[in-house]
Amino acid sequence: METKNKIIKTAKVCYKVTKVLYFVSCAACLVFIALAIALSCTNAIKEFSVAETASIFGTLALYAFMCIGLLWNVESLFKSVEQEKAPFGEKISHYLKKSAIFVVLISVVPALVGSTVLRIIYPTTELTFPISLGGVISGIVMFMFGLFFKYGKELQKNDDETL
C-alpha cells in the first residue's frame, strides 16, 4: 500500500508540473506564430530571407502546438492516476497510448515539415529531415506500456474478484 500511495502523491506533483508546462507551451506557440508573422513582414532578421524566417518560426510553432497535445495527454494521465487512486486503469492506458503517439509525431513531423518547406523555398537544397530515432523508439515503448497498464488493470480486477 505504501508504494501505491507514493505513486498517487507523485502523480499529484507531476500533474501540477505538466499543467504549468502546458500553459508555457500554449504561450510559446502563440509567441512563435506572432514571430513568424511579425519577423516575416518586417524582414527583421537580415541573415534570413522572409520565407526562411517564416518557415523557421512556423516550424517552431508547429513543434510547440504538438507539445501542447502531448502535455494535455500527460496531464490527463496524471490526473486519472490521482482520481482513480490506482496506477492501472482504462483511462490511464488510453492517455499513455495517446501520449506515445504524440511523442512519435513530435519526433517526426516538425523536422519533416521544416525540411520540406526549406526544400520548396530553395529547390537546390537537399531534402533532409533529422528524425529523432530516440523519440520514435520512446513513443513505441510508451505505447507498449499503455497496453501493459491495460492488462495490469484486468489482472487487478481478476485478483480483486478472487478475494
C-alpha positions as CSV (number, residue, x, y, z in Angstrom):
1,M,0.0,0.0,0.0
2,E,2.9,2.3,0.7
3,T,4.1,2.1,-2.9
4,K,0.6,2.9,-4.2
5,N,0.4,6.0,-2.0
6,K,3.8,7.1,-3.3
7,I,2.6,6.7,-6.9
8,I,-0.5,8.8,-6.2
9,K,1.5,11.5,-4.5
10,T,4.0,11.6,-7.3
11,A,1.1,11.7,-9.8
12,K,-0.3,14.7,-8.0
13,V,3.0,16.6,-8.2
14,C,3.6,15.6,-11.8
15,Y,0.1,16.8,-12.7
16,K,0.9,20.2,-11.4
17,V,4.2,20.4,-13.2
18,T,2.7,19.3,-16.5
19,K,-0.1,21.8,-16.1
20,V,2.5,24.6,-15.8
21,L,4.4,23.2,-18.8
22,Y,1.1,23.1,-20.8
23,F,0.5,26.8,-20.2
24,V,4.1,27.6,-21.1
25,S,3.7,25.6,-24.4
26,C,0.5,27.5,-25.2
27,A,2.3,30.8,-24.7
28,A,5.3,29.6,-26.7
29,C,3.0,28.6,-29.6
30,L,1.4,32.0,-29.7
31,V,4.8,33.7,-29.5
32,F,6.2,31.6,-32.3
33,I,3.2,32.3,-34.5
34,A,3.4,36.0,-33.8
35,L,7.2,36.0,-34.5
36,A,6.6,34.1,-37.7
37,I,4.2,36.8,-38.9
38,A,6.0,39.9,-37.5
39,L,9.5,39.0,-38.4
40,S,8.5,37.9,-41.9
41,C,6.6,41.1,-42.6
42,T,9.3,43.4,-41.3
43,N,12.3,41.3,-42.5
44,A,13.9,42.0,-39.1
45,I,16.4,39.2,-39.3
46,K,18.7,40.3,-42.2
47,E,20.6,36.9,-42.3
48,F,17.4,35.1,-43.3
49,S,15.0,35.7,-46.1
50,V,11.4,36.3,-45.4
51,A,10.5,32.8,-46.4
52,E,13.2,31.3,-44.2
53,T,12.1,33.3,-41.2
54,A,8.5,32.3,-41.7
55,S,9.4,28.6,-42.1
56,I,11.7,28.6,-39.0
57,F,9.2,30.2,-36.6
58,G,6.3,28.3,-38.3
59,T,8.1,25.0,-37.6
60,L,8.7,26.1,-34.0
61,A,5.1,27.0,-33.6
62,L,4.1,23.5,-35.0
63,Y,6.5,21.9,-32.5
64,A,5.0,23.9,-29.6
65,F,1.5,23.0,-30.8
66,M,2.4,19.3,-30.7
67,C,3.9,19.7,-27.3
68,I,0.5,21.2,-26.2
69,G,-1.2,18.0,-27.3
70,L,1.4,15.8,-25.6
71,L,1.3,17.8,-22.3
72,W,-2.5,17.8,-22.3
73,N,-2.5,14.0,-22.5
74,V,0.3,13.6,-19.9
75,E,-1.6,16.0,-17.6
76,S,-4.8,13.9,-18.1
77,L,-2.8,10.7,-17.4
78,F,-1.6,12.0,-14.0
79,K,-5.0,13.4,-13.1
80,S,-6.5,10.0,-13.9
81,V,-4.0,8.3,-11.6
82,E,-4.8,10.7,-8.9
83,Q,-8.6,10.4,-9.3
84,E,-8.7,6.6,-9.6
85,K,-6.3,6.2,-6.8
86,A,-4.6,3.4,-8.7
87,P,-1.8,3.2,-11.3
88,F,-3.7,0.9,-13.5
89,G,-6.9,1.7,-15.4
90,E,-8.5,2.2,-18.8
91,K,-8.1,5.9,-18.8
92,I,-4.5,5.7,-17.8
93,S,-3.8,3.2,-20.6
94,H,-5.7,5.4,-23.1
95,Y,-3.8,8.6,-22.2
96,L,-0.5,6.7,-22.1
97,K,-1.1,5.4,-25.7
98,K,-2.2,8.8,-26.9
99,S,0.9,10.4,-25.4
100,A,3.0,7.8,-27.1
101,I,1.5,8.8,-30.5
102,F,2.3,12.5,-29.8
103,V,5.9,11.6,-28.9
104,V,6.3,9.9,-32.2
105,L,4.7,12.8,-34.0
106,I,6.9,15.3,-32.3
107,S,9.9,13.2,-33.3
108,V,9.0,13.2,-37.0
109,V,6.5,15.9,-38.1
110,P,8.3,19.2,-37.3
111,A,11.6,18.0,-38.9
112,L,9.8,16.7,-41.9
113,V,7.7,19.9,-42.4
114,G,10.7,22.2,-41.8
115,S,12.8,20.3,-44.3
116,T,10.1,20.2,-46.9
117,V,9.4,23.9,-46.6
118,L,13.1,24.7,-47.0
119,R,13.2,22.5,-50.0
120,I,10.3,24.4,-51.5
121,I,12.0,27.7,-50.8
122,Y,15.4,26.5,-52.1
123,P,14.8,23.7,-54.6
124,T,18.6,23.1,-54.9
125,T,18.9,22.1,-51.2
126,E,18.9,18.5,-50.2
127,L,15.8,17.1,-48.7
128,T,16.9,16.0,-45.2
129,F,14.9,15.9,-42.1
130,P,16.5,14.9,-38.8
131,I,14.1,12.4,-37.3
132,S,14.7,11.8,-33.7
133,L,15.0,8.0,-33.6
134,G,15.2,8.0,-29.8
135,G,11.8,9.8,-29.8
136,V,10.2,7.3,-32.1
137,I,11.5,4.4,-30.1
138,S,10.4,6.1,-26.8
139,G,6.9,6.5,-28.3
140,I,6.7,2.8,-29.3
141,V,7.8,1.8,-25.8
142,M,5.3,4.2,-24.2
143,F,2.6,2.7,-26.4
144,M,3.5,-0.8,-25.2
145,F,3.4,0.4,-21.6
146,G,-0.1,1.6,-22.3
147,L,-1.0,-1.9,-23.3
148,F,0.7,-3.3,-20.3
149,F,-1.2,-1.0,-18.0
150,K,-4.5,-2.1,-19.6
151,Y,-3.5,-5.7,-19.0
152,G,-2.5,-4.8,-15.4
153,K,-6.0,-3.4,-14.8
154,E,-7.5,-6.7,-16.0
155,L,-5.2,-8.7,-13.7
156,Q,-6.0,-6.4,-10.8
157,K,-9.8,-6.8,-11.4
158,N,-9.4,-10.6,-11.6
159,D,-7.4,-10.6,-8.4
160,D,-9.9,-8.5,-6.6
161,E,-12.8,-10.8,-7.7
162,T,-10.8,-13.9,-6.5
163,L,-10.5,-12.4,-3.0
